[in-house]
Amino acid sequence: METEAVPVERVRLETEERTDEATVRGDVRKKRIETDVSDETGVADETGQSDR
């Protein structure tokens, strides 16, 4: 039986958290999507509202 020593590399990573606030201006578009799903399914519509 043989034993082999293998070097192991350990790496540590530190991240910096950054939060920014900005005022943006511009036109906002709203899009309505039509589907073929029946209203009786209880599936939420495009606004996230459930019909049940």
C-alpha positions as a Markdown table, in Angstrom:
| # | Residue | x | y | z |
|---|---|---|---|---|
| 1 | Met | 0.0 | 0.0 | 0.0 |
| 2 | Glu | 1.3 | 3.5 | -0.9 |
| 3 | Thr | 0.4 | 6.8 | 0.5 |
| 4 | Glu | 0.7 | 9.9 | -1.7 |
| 5 | Ala | 0.9 | 13.4 | -0.2 |
| 6 | Val | -0.9 | 16.0 | -2.4 |
| 7 | Pro | -0.6 | 19.7 | -1.7 |
| 8 | Val | -3.9 | 21.5 | -1.1 |
| 9 | Glu | -4.5 | 25.1 | -2.0 |
| 10 | Arg | -6.9 | 27.0 | 0.2 |
| 11 | Val | -8.4 | 30.3 | -1.1 |
| 12 | Arg | -10.4 | 32.8 | 0.9 |
| 13 | Leu | -12.5 | 35.4 | -0.8 |
| 14 | Glu | -13.9 | 38.4 | 0.9 |
| 15 | Thr | -16.6 | 40.5 | -0.8 |
| 16 | Glu | -17.5 | 44.2 | -0.2 |
| 17 | Glu | -21.1 | 45.0 | 0.1 |
| 18 | Arg | -22.1 | 48.3 | -1.5 |
| 19 | Thr | -25.5 | 50.0 | -1.6 |
| 20 | Asp | -26.2 | 53.1 | -3.7 |
| 21 | Glu | -29.3 | 55.1 | -4.2 |
| 22 | Ala | -30.0 | 57.1 | -7.3 |
| 23 | Thr | -33.0 | 59.0 | -8.8 |
| 24 | Val | -33.7 | 58.0 | -12.3 |
| 25 | Arg | -36.0 | 59.7 | -14.7 |
| 26 | Gly | -37.6 | 58.5 | -17.9 |
| 27 | Asp | -40.7 | 56.9 | -19.4 |
| 28 | Val | -42.1 | 53.8 | -17.8 |
| 29 | Arg | -43.9 | 51.4 | -20.0 |
| 30 | Lys | -46.6 | 49.0 | -18.8 |
| 31 | Lys | -47.3 | 45.9 | -20.9 |
| 32 | Arg | -50.4 | 43.7 | -20.6 |
| 33 | Ile | -50.0 | 40.1 | -21.6 |
| 34 | Glu | -52.9 | 38.1 | -22.9 |
| 35 | Thr | -53.1 | 34.4 | -22.2 |
| 36 | Asp | -55.3 | 31.5 | -23.2 |
| 37 | Val | -55.6 | 30.3 | -19.6 |
| 38 | Ser | -59.1 | 30.1 | -18.2 |
| 39 | Asp | -60.0 | 32.2 | -15.1 |
| 40 | Glu | -61.2 | 29.1 | -13.4 |
| 41 | Thr | -57.7 | 27.7 | -12.8 |
| 42 | Gly | -56.8 | 29.9 | -9.8 |
| 43 | Val | -53.6 | 30.9 | -11.5 |
| 44 | Ala | -52.4 | 34.4 | -10.6 |
| 45 | Asp | -52.7 | 37.0 | -13.4 |
| 46 | Glu | -50.0 | 39.3 | -14.6 |
| 47 | Thr | -50.4 | 41.6 | -11.6 |
| 48 | Gly | -49.8 | 38.7 | -9.2 |
| 49 | Gln | -53.4 | 38.6 | -8.0 |
| 50 | Ser | -55.1 | 35.3 | -7.7 |
| 51 | Asp | -58.7 | 35.1 | -8.8 |
| 52 | Arg | -59.6 | 32.9 | -5.8 |
